[in-house]
Each structure stands twice: as C-alpha cells, then as structure tokens.
C-alpha cells in the first residue's frame, strides 16, 4: 500500500488505512441505523407484514456489505495489493462475500414470508417447514453456482448433469410428484380446506385434518384418521358440506295415519320444530321450519320436515331431539304414527 501525502506529510498505509476504513464503516453504520429506525417506525403503522419482513431480512446482509465496501474504498484510494494474481483473488473474495450477503438476504426474506403467511395457506399450516427447507436449498444452490462461476469453474457441465439427474429422479419419484402437484392443485383450486366436513365417493367422510404435500388427512367421526393421497382426492367426487355455506338443511321423514287432521299435524309438527331450533345446540334459531306432504303410502301419509343445522355434525343432535319431542307431542295430541300391518286370510290359506 502506497503512502498518502497530506499537507506535505507522508502518512504510511498502515496508519491511514485503518482510520479511513473505520471512518467509512462507522458513517455508513450510523446512516443505516438512522434510516432503519425511521423505516421501522413507519412500518409499525402499516397493516402489511412485508415491510417488517424486508427490514429484518436486509439488516445483517447490509451490515456485511458495509464492511466489504470499506475495503473497496481503500482499494480505490490506494491499491492494497500490487501483485496482479493476489489482486484477482482479493476481488474474488469480495465478490464471494457479496454473493453470500445476497443469499442470506433472499433466504431470510423468503423463509420469513412463508412463516408469516403460512397460517393463511392450508398446505403451509402443516408443511411450512418442508417449504422453507426446499426454498433454502434452492437459494443456497443458486448461490453456490454463482460462486463457482466467480472462481472460474465452468458450470455448464454441472447444469447438464443436474438436468439428467433431475430427469432420473423425476421418473423414480413419479407417484410422489403426482401427489405433490395434486397438492398444489388442491391449494390453488381450494375444493377442500382444513376444518371442513367432506364425504368422498368411496364412502369416507369426516373433517379435513391436514392438507400436506403428498396426502390429505381426514379425521372421521369415530376419531380415526384416513390418509388419502392427493392424486386420489383430486380425481374423486367430493361432497363438501361447508360449501356454499356451513349451515345445512336437515330433512326428517315422518308419516301419519290416514284419518289424521293434516292441518293439525302441520301446526303441531312446526311448533315442535321451532322449539327444537331455538333450544337445541346446533340448531339455527332464526330459521322457520316447515313441512311438505309428498306421498300417499301404504299405511300412512308421508311428509318431510325441513329444519336447519349450523353444520353437518349438528344435524344428528337436531334430528335426535326433534324425533324424541315429536313422538311425545303426537302422543299428547292423539296423532297416530302408523306401523305396517299384515292381515293373514286363514280361509284362503286353508283353501290353498
């Protein structure tokens, strides 16, 4: 390093170099502190989390770049190395540090973004760690390729090898990849979401417990879990009891004697149904139940009672209480619920 002449005074490099480096780094660190403080104060008053994530991800890499910039400034003022070979390695080291800083920034930015918004994406609620690991490997891998290129290593053969290896891995993991992309399709199309009650065409029904990269877990009513590969779920007919809304109609089939007063039957039945809606947990208090006669059956006049439940599982308790109370009320009102009667003609049997 050359001497620096100031006011006709020759100052050796080992004296002015640390002073310049310390002054440069100190000034930039102070400026960074002032600017970041104001930005953080502004970010606290915004609704979005992206600005907080960006500030957190940029903090350490920016400090690293500030320390590197001090060395670059010294090099511009007075070359640190006179040997061209050493100088080349010196700049490679600076470029390496810069690439490392960028890799750290991208890794923190993407991982913190996933962590902050994972609660809004069903598949990330249970598989956020896998996603963050995959992104970290990708970012670090790209950083290593850039570093190899900086060192003069040709990455074209490496990329070709990675392409061939990726093809072989893709063929070997074809079922897994099918389920993986089916999981992405489930997340994008949203036919089911965690917490919803569904029924598959194969007969399984229950609450969506977890939507993963490879499979979807359904917790059935007996509290057992059935694991469905995402490919199977995508290709299945799914009855989602939470679409278009969580509330659902509860239909109860009832039959009364032919000699019953149908107007009275309708009035009494609707009174019991309204009572159930207001008093039974899971019923919809604001719903006005009604009935519809529909069949002259062999032993009864049949009709459907339409009630409403807050969700699918609640319909069991609503039906239970309604049938119990309706039976009791019919007995008080003298309304008969007939049962099948078979008459045997003994004379005809004897003649046969």
Residue pairs with C-beta under 8 A, 6 or more apart in sequence:
1 13
1 14
1 17
1 78
1 79
1 80
2 13
2 78
2 79
3 10
3 11
3 12
3 13
4 10
4 11
4 13
4 16
4 77
4 78
5 11
13 78
17 74
17 78
17 80
20 70
20 73
20 74
20 77
21 70
21 71
21 73
21 74
24 69
24 70
24 73
25 66
25 67
25 69
25 70
28 66
28 69
28 70
29 63
29 66
32 62
32 63
32 66
36 55
36 59
39 51
39 55
40 52
40 55
42 51
43 51
43 52
43 55
44 52
49 116
49 117
50 113
53 109
53 112
53 113
53 116
54 109
56 108
56 112
57 105
57 106
57 108
57 109
57 112
58 105
58 109
60 104
60 108
61 101
61 102
61 104
61 105
61 108
62 101
64 97
64 100
64 101
64 104
65 97
65 98
65 101
68 94
68 97
68 98
68 101
71 80
71 94
72 94
74 80
75 90
79 87
80 87
80 90
81 87
81 90
92 150
92 151
95 150
96 147
96 150
99 143
99 146
99 147
99 150
100 143
102 143
103 139
103 140
103 142
103 143
106 139
107 135
107 136
107 139
107 140
110 132
110 135
110 139
111 132
111 135
111 136
114 124
114 128
114 131
114 132
114 135
115 128
115 132
117 124
118 124
118 125
118 128
118 131
119 125
121 187
122 187
122 193
122 194
122 211
123 183
123 184
123 186
123 187
123 211
123 212
123 213
124 131
125 194
125 210
125 211
126 210
126 211
126 212
127 212
127 213
130 213
145 155
145 158
145 159
148 155
148 158
149 155
170 177
175 231
176 214
178 231
179 213
179 214
179 215
179 229
179 230
179 231
180 213
180 214
180 230
182 229
182 230
182 231
182 233
182 234
183 211
183 212
183 213
183 214
183 216
183 230
185 230
185 234
186 192
186 211
186 216
186 230
186 233
186 234
187 211
191 238
191 240
192 198
192 208
192 211
192 216
192 233
192 238
192 240
193 208
193 211
193 242
194 208
194 209
194 210
194 211
195 207
195 208
196 207
196 208
196 240
196 241
196 242
196 243
197 205
197 206
197 207
197 208
197 240
197 241
197 242
197 311
197 312
197 313
198 205
198 206
198 207
198 208
198 218
198 238
198 239
198 240
198 241
198 242
199 205
199 238
199 239
199 241
200 218
200 228
200 233
200 236
200 237
200 238
200 239
201 236
201 237
201 238
202 236
204 218
204 220
204 226
204 228
205 218
205 220
205 221
206 218
206 219
206 220
206 221
206 226
207 218
207 219
208 216
208 217
208 218
209 217
209 218
209 219
209 225
210 216
210 217
211 217
212 230
213 230
214 229
214 230
215 227
215 228
215 229
215 230
216 227
216 228
216 230
216 233
217 225
217 226
217 227
217 228
218 225
218 226
218 227
218 228
219 225
220 226
221 313
228 236
241 248
241 311
241 312
242 311
242 312
246 310
246 311
247 284
247 308
247 309
247 310
247 311
248 308
248 309
248 311
248 312
248 315
249 306
249 307
249 308
250 306
250 307
250 308
250 309
250 315
250 318
250 319
251 304
251 305
251 306
251 307
252 304
252 305
252 307
252 319
252 322
252 323
253 302
253 303
253 304
253 305
254 269
254 291
254 302
254 303
254 304
254 305
254 326
254 337
255 297
255 299
255 300
255 301
255 302
255 303
255 337
255 338
256 262
256 265
256 300
256 301
256 303
256 330
256 335
256 336
256 337
256 338
257 300
257 301
257 335
257 336
257 337
257 338
258 300
258 301
259 336
260 301
260 335
260 336
262 293
262 301
264 333
264 335
265 303
265 335
266 291
268 329
268 330
268 333
268 335
269 291
269 305
269 326
270 289
270 290
270 291
271 329
272 322
272 325
272 326
272 329
273 289
273 291
273 305
273 307
273 322
274 288
274 289
275 325
276 283
276 289
276 307
276 318
276 321
276 322
276 325
277 283
277 284
277 285
277 287
277 289
277 307
277 308
278 285
279 321
280 317
280 318
280 321
280 322
281 314
281 317
282 309
282 310
282 311
282 313
282 314
282 315
282 317
282 318
283 307
283 308
283 309
283 310
283 314
283 318
284 308
284 309
284 310
287 307
287 308
289 305
289 306
289 307
289 308
290 305
290 306
291 303
291 304
291 305
291 306
292 303
292 304
292 306
293 301
293 302
293 303
294 302
294 303
294 304
295 301
295 302
295 303
296 302
298 340
299 338
299 339
299 340
299 341
300 337
300 338
305 322
307 318
307 319
307 322
309 315
309 318
327 337
330 336
330 337
